[in-house]
Amino acid sequence: MDDYVDGTVKGASRGHNGGLVGYQMKGSSIQNSHSSAAVTGGDYSQNGGLAGLQSGSITDSYAIGSVAGGKKSYTGGLIGYQYMGGSVTNSFAADSVTGGISADVGGIAGVQGSGSVTNTYARGKLTGATGAYLGGITGFQNTSLDPTKDSFFDQQTTGQTQGAGNLKTTPGVTGELTKDMQLSKTFTGWASSGVWSLVDGQYPLLQWQVPLNFAVSSATPTTVVAGNPIKVTGQVKDATGVPFDAVTISLSGAGGSATAATNTSGIFSGSVAPTQAGSANLKAVLSGYKTTTIIPITVKPGVVSKVTLQSSAMTLLPGSKTSFTGRVTDMFGNPIPGQMVHIASTGGTVSGKTFTTDAKGEFSGSFTASANSGTANLTATVSENNTTKEAKEVLTVLGTPAGLAHANVTQTGWREHWNPVIGATSYVVYLNGTKMVTVATPAYTFIGEKAGTTYAVKVTALSKSGVVSGSASDSVTTVSPSPAPSPTPNPNPNPQPSPNPSHSPNPEPSQSPAPSTTSPVPDATSPVTGFASLYWALAGLLSMLTGISVLYWQRRRQDSK
């Protein structure tokens, strides 16, 4: 029990060669033992990581050394040849197994003639020369004994798809992918035994191997520029001090991450590239366990990758002021302190031409717009290592609407128009100080107003952000109503009576035309109001009196006959 062997075992042809024993006799036992010895045998030999020829029992043990045999040899990861009721339980083999011509090569046993293999797994590479039988668990198996139960092999690392080399299907044996061999749920039947440590991300380990001892031997350099690698090396051993292979180390810290796996000497080496500037801890963690090593590191910002610039207001009034801020970062977004930034402007002036970033990589200043409306530009530039990075902000100086004027004036309305304003999304129109309407285009038509009235119009421009410009003013007077036309007077408003006629014998009276008894009628389209109405009433009365007078004198003339 509790035996351990390291080194090299070499055997001759027809020999029994094992990492622990050459020949394990019936009734003997190997328990809680392991070997990392490399075992080599000749032709016609029996070769195993723990025992060459086996008829005893092997439990809770493993081998992590390579095993090789010659022509027609029986070669396995744990035992070469099993017979006379030998047994292997709760054990595993993890290194390569190689056989010569017509050899029987298996991940656990070269040949199972009489015996059993239960709760085992193999993951070492299996190779053989011409005519060799290769199997994930057994090279050649005597099927009449149904000797294998609840055992597994890694199809990818062993290079095999059959559990036994001489059988297409092997009851009790399952081939799995590497990822599934490192999942605890694959080995649910083993959990109740209390023998195994099943941790996701690792091959199963025997409980007496845990905890694994883990140490980082070096980490260089410990001060790097963001994105540059830190190389970490170390070693993993099991609880007995034996170097352990194929375990994964996770490296992480300051935004970087990587993994490394131990080799057959338990040594790992990996590189991780942190990306977050500042002081940090790099962690090396044995995957699936709580074993962690902390390595203090310092990460410096990289070269300038980006410059940002932002104004607190994008639309200004002429002569007004706004503040701006900016930031300089590397390709990972780390702020770069102490960096000089040059600021240029058009359409106004800035509070300085050069600025230096603070600890957060930021700079700030102010910009004052000129008196002219239109666009203004701010440009931040950083030059480093023959590389230039810049950022721009385009601002709008919102001017007062120009060219406000009116056209098409009538008694009840008119059209107001003005020049478009850069940066305006709408315009607000006021009439006599009262807001009338908001329009999207630079024109508005007034309707329904009073004739002969003077109105005060004002217009302001409005930006998308709600900035209101100064107001432009206009005065307009609607058309007055047309005056009434003057009436046409009667040409003989006051006729005189004719003198007495001379007596002529039986004169025939001439027929005078009947006098008009109606008054002149004014033009229907002309208004009749005020004095004009009185005038026409008097004219009508005078015309009537004139007609009566004419009739009177005609009657007198007839009576005098």
MIDREN-996722 format. One line per 8 residues: number of its first residue (from 1); for each residue x, y, z of C-alpha. Coordinates in nm, 2 decimals, always signed. Layout:
<recs>
NUM = X Y Z ~ ... .
</recs>
This chain:
<recs>
1 = +0.00 +0.00 +0.00 ~ +0.09 +0.36 -0.05 ~ +0.38 +0.28 -0.28 ~ +0.54 +0.52 -0.53 ~ +0.80 +0.46 -0.80 ~ +0.97 +0.71 -1.03 ~ +1.25 +0.67 -1.28 ~ +1.29 +0.41 -1.56 .
9 = +1.22 +0.03 -1.58 ~ +1.38 -0.16 -1.87 ~ +1.30 -0.53 -1.93 ~ +1.43 -0.80 -2.17 ~ +1.23 -1.01 -2.42 ~ +0.97 -1.24 -2.27 ~ +1.00 -1.06 -1.94 ~ +0.74 -0.93 -1.69 .
17 = +0.80 -0.56 -1.66 ~ +0.60 -0.31 -1.44 ~ +0.64 +0.03 -1.28 ~ +0.58 -0.12 -0.93 ~ +0.61 -0.50 -0.98 ~ +0.69 -0.73 -1.27 ~ +0.46 -1.01 -1.15 ~ +0.18 -0.96 -0.91 .
25 = +0.07 -1.29 -0.77 ~ -0.27 -1.40 -0.68 ~ -0.38 -1.29 -0.33 ~ -0.16 -0.98 -0.33 ~ -0.28 -0.63 -0.35 ~ -0.17 -0.29 -0.47 ~ -0.36 +0.00 -0.31 ~ -0.33 +0.38 -0.29 .
33 = -0.01 +0.35 -0.50 ~ +0.12 +0.52 -0.81 ~ +0.41 +0.52 -1.05 ~ +0.56 +0.78 -1.29 ~ +0.83 +0.55 -1.41 ~ +0.88 +0.49 -1.78 ~ +0.85 +0.12 -1.85 ~ +1.01 -0.05 -2.16 .
41 = +1.00 -0.42 -2.25 ~ +1.12 -0.64 -2.54 ~ +0.95 -0.88 -2.77 ~ +0.70 -1.12 -2.63 ~ +0.70 -0.94 -2.30 ~ +0.42 -0.83 -2.06 ~ +0.45 -0.46 -1.97 ~ +0.24 -0.24 -1.75 .
49 = +0.26 +0.10 -1.58 ~ +0.21 -0.08 -1.24 ~ +0.24 -0.45 -1.31 ~ +0.36 -0.67 -1.60 ~ +0.18 -0.99 -1.52 ~ -0.12 -0.95 -1.28 ~ -0.34 -1.20 -1.09 ~ -0.38 -1.00 -0.77 .
57 = -0.58 -0.69 -0.70 ~ -0.51 -0.32 -0.78 ~ -0.73 -0.06 -0.62 ~ -0.72 +0.32 -0.59 ~ -0.40 +0.36 -0.78 ~ -0.27 +0.52 -1.10 ~ +0.02 +0.53 -1.34 ~ +0.15 +0.84 -1.52 .
65 = +0.46 +0.70 -1.69 ~ +0.49 +0.59 -2.05 ~ +0.48 +0.21 -2.13 ~ +0.63 +0.05 -2.44 ~ +0.66 -0.32 -2.56 ~ +0.81 -0.50 -2.86 ~ +0.68 -0.75 -3.11 ~ +0.39 -0.96 -3.00 .
73 = +0.40 -0.80 -2.65 ~ +0.11 -0.75 -2.41 ~ +0.13 -0.38 -2.31 ~ -0.11 -0.17 -2.11 ~ -0.12 +0.16 -1.92 ~ -0.16 -0.02 -1.58 ~ -0.11 -0.39 -1.65 ~ +0.04 -0.60 -1.93 .
81 = -0.15 -0.93 -1.89 ~ -0.43 -1.00 -1.65 ~ -0.52 -1.36 -1.57 ~ -0.64 -1.60 -1.29 ~ -0.90 -1.36 -1.16 ~ -0.69 -1.05 -1.13 ~ -0.88 -0.72 -1.07 ~ -0.83 -0.35 -1.13 .
89 = -1.07 -0.11 -0.95 ~ -1.09 +0.27 -0.91 ~ -0.77 +0.33 -1.10 ~ -0.65 +0.52 -1.40 ~ -0.36 +0.55 -1.65 ~ -0.26 +0.88 -1.80 ~ +0.05 +0.83 -2.03 ~ +0.13 +0.69 -2.37 .
97 = +0.13 +0.31 -2.45 ~ +0.31 +0.17 -2.75 ~ +0.34 -0.18 -2.89 ~ +0.53 -0.35 -3.17 ~ +0.42 -0.58 -3.45 ~ +0.11 -0.79 -3.36 ~ +0.12 -0.65 -3.01 ~ -0.19 -0.61 -2.79 .
105 = -0.21 -0.25 -2.67 ~ -0.47 -0.12 -2.42 ~ -0.52 +0.20 -2.22 ~ -0.55 -0.01 -1.90 ~ -0.46 -0.37 -1.99 ~ -0.28 -0.52 -2.29 ~ -0.47 -0.85 -2.25 ~ -0.76 -0.95 -2.02 .
113 = -0.75 -1.33 -2.02 ~ -0.93 -1.38 -1.69 ~ -1.01 -1.10 -1.45 ~ -1.20 -0.77 -1.42 ~ -1.16 -0.40 -1.47 ~ -1.41 -0.17 -1.29 ~ -1.44 +0.21 -1.25 ~ -1.13 +0.29 -1.45 .
121 = -1.03 +0.54 -1.72 ~ -0.75 +0.59 -1.96 ~ -0.63 +0.90 -2.15 ~ -0.28 +0.83 -2.28 ~ -0.20 +0.80 -2.65 ~ -0.21 +0.44 -2.79 ~ +0.00 +0.33 -3.09 ~ +0.10 +0.00 -3.24 .
129 = +0.29 -0.15 -3.53 ~ +0.14 -0.37 -3.81 ~ -0.11 -0.62 -3.69 ~ -0.14 -0.48 -3.34 ~ -0.48 -0.47 -3.15 ~ -0.55 -0.13 -3.00 ~ -0.83 -0.06 -2.75 ~ -0.92 +0.23 -2.53 .
137 = -0.93 +0.01 -2.22 ~ -0.81 -0.34 -2.34 ~ -0.60 -0.44 -2.64 ~ -0.74 -0.80 -2.64 ~ -1.03 -0.91 -2.43 ~ -1.17 -1.25 -2.35 ~ -1.54 -1.18 -2.40 ~ -1.67 -1.49 -2.22 .
145 = -1.60 -1.34 -1.88 ~ -1.76 -1.00 -1.94 ~ -1.46 -0.85 -1.75 ~ -1.51 -0.47 -1.79 ~ -1.76 -0.25 -1.60 ~ -1.82 +0.13 -1.58 ~ -1.49 +0.23 -1.74 ~ -1.41 +0.52 -1.98 .
153 = -1.15 +0.63 -2.23 ~ -1.08 +0.96 -2.40 ~ -1.13 +0.91 -2.77 ~ -0.94 +1.22 -2.86 ~ -0.62 +1.17 -2.65 ~ -0.60 +0.79 -2.70 ~ -0.68 +0.81 -3.07 ~ -0.92 +0.51 -3.03 .
161 = -1.29 +0.45 -3.08 ~ -1.31 +0.09 -2.96 ~ -1.30 -0.01 -2.59 ~ -1.13 -0.34 -2.68 ~ -0.91 -0.38 -2.99 ~ -1.06 -0.72 -3.09 ~ -1.42 -0.61 -3.04 ~ -1.64 -0.36 -3.23 .
169 = -1.85 -0.31 -2.91 ~ -1.73 -0.35 -2.56 ~ -2.00 -0.38 -2.28 ~ -1.92 -0.17 -1.98 ~ -1.68 +0.06 -2.17 ~ -1.76 +0.42 -2.30 ~ -1.55 +0.64 -2.52 ~ -1.59 +1.02 -2.46 .
177 = -1.46 +1.35 -2.59 ~ -1.21 +1.53 -2.38 ~ -1.45 +1.79 -2.27 ~ -1.69 +1.53 -2.15 ~ -1.41 +1.34 -1.97 ~ -1.37 +1.65 -1.76 ~ -1.73 +1.68 -1.65 ~ -1.84 +1.53 -1.32 .
185 = -2.18 +1.42 -1.47 ~ -2.00 +1.17 -1.70 ~ -1.90 +0.97 -1.39 ~ -2.22 +0.97 -1.19 ~ -2.18 +0.60 -1.11 ~ -1.86 +0.68 -0.93 ~ -1.98 +0.95 -0.70 ~ -2.12 +0.72 -0.43 .
193 = -1.79 +0.53 -0.39 ~ -1.63 +0.81 -0.20 ~ -1.30 +0.73 -0.38 ~ -1.30 +0.99 -0.65 ~ -1.27 +1.37 -0.66 ~ -1.50 +1.48 -0.95 ~ -1.45 +1.84 -1.04 ~ -1.57 +2.00 -1.37 .
201 = -1.28 +2.11 -1.59 ~ -1.05 +1.83 -1.47 ~ -1.01 +1.46 -1.52 ~ -1.12 +1.26 -1.22 ~ -0.86 +1.23 -0.93 ~ -0.84 +0.99 -0.65 ~ -0.94 +1.15 -0.31 ~ -0.60 +1.07 -0.16 .
209 = -0.44 +1.28 -0.43 ~ -0.63 +1.60 -0.33 ~ -0.55 +1.87 -0.25 ~ -0.31 +1.93 -0.54 ~ -0.02 +2.15 -0.44 ~ +0.02 +2.45 -0.67 ~ +0.30 +2.71 -0.69 ~ +0.40 +2.99 -0.92 .
217 = +0.77 +3.01 -0.97 ~ +0.79 +3.33 -1.18 ~ +0.59 +3.61 -1.34 ~ +0.78 +3.84 -1.56 ~ +0.77 +4.13 -1.61 ~ +0.54 +4.26 -1.34 ~ +0.52 +4.61 -1.49 ~ +0.39 +4.62 -1.85 .
225 = +0.23 +4.85 -2.10 ~ -0.14 +4.76 -2.16 ~ -0.17 +4.48 -2.41 ~ +0.18 +4.34 -2.35 ~ +0.22 +3.99 -2.21 ~ +0.33 +3.87 -1.87 ~ +0.47 +3.52 -1.87 ~ +0.38 +3.30 -1.57 .
233 = +0.53 +2.96 -1.49 ~ +0.48 +2.72 -1.21 ~ +0.43 +2.35 -1.10 ~ +0.14 +2.14 -0.98 ~ +0.20 +1.83 -0.76 ~ -0.05 +1.60 -0.59 ~ -0.09 +1.55 -0.22 ~ +0.20 +1.31 -0.21 .
241 = +0.44 +1.55 -0.39 ~ +0.42 +1.38 -0.73 ~ +0.42 +1.62 -1.03 ~ +0.07 +1.61 -1.19 ~ +0.01 +1.66 -1.56 ~ -0.30 +1.77 -1.76 ~ -0.44 +2.01 -1.51 ~ -0.54 +2.36 -1.61 .
249 = -0.42 +2.68 -1.46 ~ -0.64 +2.99 -1.52 ~ -0.45 +3.32 -1.54 ~ -0.65 +3.65 -1.51 ~ -0.62 +4.01 -1.40 ~ -0.65 +4.37 -1.52 ~ -0.87 +4.27 -1.81 ~ -0.65 +3.99 -1.94 .
257 = -0.71 +3.61 -1.93 ~ -0.54 +3.29 -2.04 ~ -0.50 +2.93 -1.96 ~ -0.21 +2.69 -1.93 ~ -0.19 +2.31 -1.88 ~ +0.08 +2.12 -1.69 ~ +0.30 +1.88 -1.87 ~ +0.41 +1.53 -1.75 .
265 = +0.65 +1.70 -1.50 ~ +0.36 +1.91 -1.36 ~ +0.51 +2.23 -1.50 ~ +0.29 +2.49 -1.67 ~ +0.38 +2.81 -1.86 ~ +0.14 +3.07 -1.99 ~ +0.12 +3.43 -2.10 ~ -0.15 +3.68 -2.01 .
273 = -0.18 +4.03 -2.15 ~ -0.35 +4.27 -1.91 ~ -0.54 +4.56 -2.07 ~ -0.66 +4.78 -1.78 ~ -0.41 +5.04 -1.66 ~ -0.32 +5.08 -1.30 ~ -0.21 +4.86 -1.01 ~ -0.37 +4.52 -1.01 .
281 = -0.35 +4.16 -0.90 ~ -0.28 +3.88 -1.14 ~ -0.44 +3.56 -1.03 ~ -0.32 +3.21 -1.11 ~ -0.60 +2.96 -1.02 ~ -0.59 +2.58 -1.03 ~ -0.91 +2.52 -1.22 ~ -1.18 +2.34 -1.03 .
289 = -1.01 +2.41 -0.69 ~ -0.98 +2.70 -0.46 ~ -0.60 +2.71 -0.49 ~ -0.50 +3.06 -0.60 ~ -0.18 +3.26 -0.62 ~ -0.18 +3.64 -0.63 ~ +0.08 +3.83 -0.82 ~ +0.09 +4.21 -0.79 .
297 = +0.14 +4.39 -1.12 ~ +0.14 +4.74 -1.27 ~ -0.01 +4.82 -1.60 ~ +0.07 +5.14 -1.79 ~ -0.15 +5.31 -2.06 ~ -0.05 +5.24 -2.42 ~ +0.00 +5.48 -2.70 ~ -0.27 +5.74 -2.79 .
305 = -0.55 +5.57 -2.98 ~ -0.85 +5.81 -2.95 ~ -0.93 +6.17 -2.87 ~ -1.28 +6.28 -2.79 ~ -1.42 +6.64 -2.78 ~ -1.76 +6.75 -2.66 ~ -1.92 +7.10 -2.63 ~ -2.18 +7.15 -2.36 .
313 = -2.39 +7.34 -2.61 ~ -2.41 +7.27 -2.99 ~ -2.61 +7.59 -3.07 ~ -2.50 +7.93 -2.95 ~ -2.62 +8.29 -2.99 ~ -2.37 +8.53 -3.14 ~ -2.12 +8.64 -2.88 ~ -2.22 +8.38 -2.62 .
321 = -1.99 +8.13 -2.45 ~ -1.99 +7.75 -2.40 ~ -1.76 +7.51 -2.22 ~ -1.60 +7.20 -2.38 ~ -1.44 +6.88 -2.24 ~ -1.23 +6.61 -2.40 ~ -1.05 +6.28 -2.32 ~ -0.74 +6.10 -2.45 .
329 = -0.73 +5.72 -2.43 ~ -0.53 +5.42 -2.56 ~ -0.67 +5.13 -2.76 ~ -0.82 +4.97 -2.45 ~ -0.99 +5.29 -2.33 ~ -0.73 +5.36 -2.06 ~ -0.70 +5.73 -1.98 ~ -0.37 +5.89 -2.07 .
337 = -0.26 +6.15 -1.81 ~ -0.01 +6.44 -1.88 ~ -0.09 +6.44 -2.26 ~ -0.07 +6.77 -2.44 ~ -0.37 +6.86 -2.66 ~ -0.38 +7.14 -2.91 ~ -0.71 +7.32 -2.97 ~ -0.80 +7.52 -3.29 .
345 = -1.12 +7.70 -3.37 ~ -1.31 +7.90 -3.64 ~ -1.61 +8.12 -3.59 ~ -1.50 +8.22 -3.24 ~ -1.22 +8.21 -2.98 ~ -1.11 +7.94 -2.73 ~ -0.97 +8.00 -2.38 ~ -0.63 +7.85 -2.47 .
353 = -0.44 +7.69 -2.75 ~ -0.29 +7.40 -2.56 ~ -0.42 +7.19 -2.27 ~ -0.28 +6.90 -2.06 ~ -0.48 +6.60 -1.96 ~ -0.54 +6.53 -1.59 ~ -0.51 +6.20 -1.41 ~ -0.84 +6.09 -1.57 .
361 = -0.70 +6.17 -1.92 ~ -0.94 +6.47 -1.95 ~ -0.90 +6.84 -2.05 ~ -1.15 +7.13 -2.06 ~ -1.19 +7.49 -2.17 ~ -1.43 +7.74 -2.31 ~ -1.53 +7.88 -2.65 ~ -1.69 +8.22 -2.73 .
369 = -1.88 +8.26 -3.05 ~ -1.82 +8.55 -3.28 ~ -2.08 +8.81 -3.36 ~ -2.16 +8.65 -3.70 ~ -2.41 +8.37 -3.74 ~ -2.34 +8.05 -3.92 ~ -2.11 +7.75 -3.82 ~ -1.81 +7.74 -3.58 .
377 = -1.55 +7.46 -3.55 ~ -1.35 +7.32 -3.26 ~ -1.06 +7.08 -3.33 ~ -0.86 +6.89 -3.07 ~ -0.53 +6.74 -3.19 ~ -0.28 +6.51 -3.02 ~ +0.06 +6.42 -3.20 ~ +0.27 +6.13 -3.06 .
385 = +0.53 +5.90 -3.22 ~ +0.46 +6.04 -3.57 ~ +0.09 +5.97 -3.53 ~ -0.18 +6.23 -3.51 ~ -0.52 +6.18 -3.36 ~ -0.79 +6.45 -3.36 ~ -1.15 +6.51 -3.27 ~ -1.39 +6.78 -3.41 .
393 = -1.71 +6.95 -3.29 ~ -1.92 +7.16 -3.54 ~ -2.13 +7.43 -3.36 ~ -2.40 +7.65 -3.49 ~ -2.42 +8.02 -3.42 ~ -2.79 +8.09 -3.44 ~ -2.85 +8.44 -3.59 ~ -3.15 +8.67 -3.60 .
401 = -3.37 +8.62 -3.91 ~ -3.26 +8.86 -4.17 ~ -3.46 +9.02 -4.46 ~ -3.79 +9.02 -4.29 ~ -4.04 +9.19 -4.52 ~ -4.41 +9.17 -4.64 ~ -4.58 +9.13 -4.97 ~ -4.92 +9.08 -5.13 .
409 = -5.10 +9.32 -4.88 ~ -5.48 +9.33 -4.90 ~ -5.75 +9.47 -4.68 ~ -5.75 +9.14 -4.47 ~ -5.40 +9.00 -4.49 ~ -5.05 +8.98 -4.64 ~ -4.75 +8.74 -4.68 ~ -4.45 +8.78 -4.44 .
417 = -4.12 +8.63 -4.55 ~ -3.75 +8.63 -4.44 ~ -3.41 +8.46 -4.51 ~ -3.35 +8.11 -4.38 ~ -3.13 +8.09 -4.07 ~ -2.85 +7.83 -4.04 ~ -2.92 +7.59 -3.76 ~ -3.29 +7.68 -3.73 .
425 = -3.55 +7.40 -3.74 ~ -3.85 +7.63 -3.70 ~ -3.95 +7.99 -3.67 ~ -4.19 +8.16 -3.42 ~ -4.41 +8.44 -3.56 ~ -4.56 +8.71 -3.34 ~ -4.83 +8.97 -3.42 ~ -4.86 +9.28 -3.20 .
433 = -4.65 +9.10 -2.93 ~ -4.87 +8.78 -2.93 ~ -4.74 +8.45 -3.05 ~ -4.93 +8.35 -3.36 ~ -4.77 +8.03 -3.50 ~ -4.46 +7.82 -3.53 ~ -4.36 +7.74 -3.89 ~ -4.09 +7.52 -4.04 .
441 = -4.02 +7.74 -4.35 ~ -3.92 +8.11 -4.36 ~ -4.26 +8.25 -4.46 ~ -4.61 +8.29 -4.33 ~ -4.94 +8.43 -4.47 ~ -5.17 +8.63 -4.25 ~ -5.55 +8.62 -4.32 ~ -5.86 +8.76 -4.15 .
449 = -5.71 +9.08 -4.03 ~ -5.88 +9.43 -4.03 ~ -5.86 +9.67 -4.32 ~ -5.67 +9.99 -4.29 ~ -5.49 +9.87 -3.97 ~ -5.12 +9.88 -3.89 ~ -4.96 +9.57 -3.74 ~ -4.63 +9.49 -3.57 .
457 = -4.47 +9.16 -3.68 ~ -4.17 +8.98 -3.51 ~ -4.00 +8.66 -3.60 ~ -3.75 +8.45 -3.41 ~ -3.55 +8.14 -3.51 ~ -3.56 +7.82 -3.30 ~ -3.30 +7.54 -3.30 ~ -3.35 +7.17 -3.24 .
465 = -3.21 +7.20 -2.89 ~ -3.45 +7.49 -2.80 ~ -3.22 +7.79 -2.84 ~ -3.41 +8.10 -2.94 ~ -3.25 +8.37 -3.16 ~ -3.30 +8.74 -3.14 ~ -3.61 +8.88 -3.31 ~ -3.65 +9.06 -3.64 .
473 = -3.93 +9.32 -3.67 ~ -4.16 +9.45 -3.95 ~ -4.45 +9.69 -3.97 ~ -4.74 +9.64 -4.22 ~ -5.07 +9.83 -4.28 ~ -5.36 +9.66 -4.45 ~ -5.54 +9.82 -4.74 ~ -5.82 +10.07 -4.65 .
481 = -6.17 +10.03 -4.80 ~ -6.25 +10.22 -5.13 ~ -6.44 +10.57 -5.09 ~ -6.80 +10.60 -5.23 ~ -6.82 +10.76 -5.58 ~ -6.98 +11.12 -5.62 ~ -7.34 +11.13 -5.77 ~ -7.42 +11.27 -6.11 .
489 = -7.65 +11.60 -6.07 ~ -7.98 +11.66 -6.26 ~ -7.91 +11.91 -6.55 ~ -8.23 +12.12 -6.49 ~ -8.33 +12.08 -6.13 ~ -8.54 +12.41 -6.11 ~ -8.75 +12.46 -6.44 ~ -8.94 +12.80 -6.49 .
497 = -9.31 +12.81 -6.61 ~ -9.37 +12.91 -6.97 ~ -9.53 +13.26 -7.04 ~ -9.90 +13.30 -7.13 ~ -9.94 +13.19 -7.50 ~ -10.09 +13.41 -7.76 ~ -10.45 +13.32 -7.87 ~ -10.44 +13.14 -8.20 .
505 = -10.76 +13.02 -8.36 ~ -10.82 +12.67 -8.27 ~ -10.47 +12.59 -8.22 ~ -10.38 +12.22 -8.18 ~ -10.20 +12.16 -7.86 ~ -9.87 +11.99 -7.90 ~ -9.83 +11.68 -7.71 ~ -9.58 +11.73 -7.45 .
513 = -9.40 +11.42 -7.33 ~ -9.52 +11.30 -6.99 ~ -9.29 +11.43 -6.73 ~ -9.08 +11.18 -6.53 ~ -9.23 +11.11 -6.19 ~ -8.93 +10.91 -6.07 ~ -8.61 +11.04 -5.91 ~ -8.27 +10.96 -6.06 .
521 = -8.14 +10.63 -5.92 ~ -7.78 +10.62 -5.81 ~ -7.54 +10.35 -5.93 ~ -7.63 +10.02 -5.74 ~ -7.27 +9.95 -5.68 ~ -7.21 +10.28 -5.50 ~ -7.27 +10.30 -5.13 ~ -7.55 +10.54 -5.01 .
529 = -7.47 +10.67 -4.68 ~ -7.47 +11.00 -4.48 ~ -7.48 +11.33 -4.68 ~ -7.52 +11.15 -5.01 ~ -7.85 +11.00 -4.89 ~ -7.99 +11.35 -4.80 ~ -7.88 +11.49 -5.13 ~ -8.06 +11.23 -5.33 .
537 = -8.38 +11.26 -5.12 ~ -8.39 +11.64 -5.19 ~ -8.32 +11.59 -5.56 ~ -8.61 +11.35 -5.59 ~ -8.85 +11.59 -5.41 ~ -8.75 +11.88 -5.64 ~ -8.80 +11.66 -5.95 ~ -9.15 +11.57 -5.83 .
545 = -9.24 +11.94 -5.77 ~ -9.11 +12.03 -6.12 ~ -9.34 +11.77 -6.28 ~ -9.65 +11.90 -6.09 ~ -9.57 +12.25 -6.21 ~ -9.56 +12.14 -6.57 ~ -9.89 +11.97 -6.54 ~ -10.05 +12.28 -6.38 .
553 = -9.95 +12.51 -6.66 ~ -10.06 +12.27 -6.93 ~ -10.41 +12.26 -6.77 ~ -10.43 +12.64 -6.76 ~ -10.36 +12.66 -7.12 ~ -10.64 +12.42 -7.21 ~ -10.88 +12.61 -6.98 ~ -10.80 +12.94 -7.15 .
561 = -10.92 +12.81 -7.49 .
</recs>
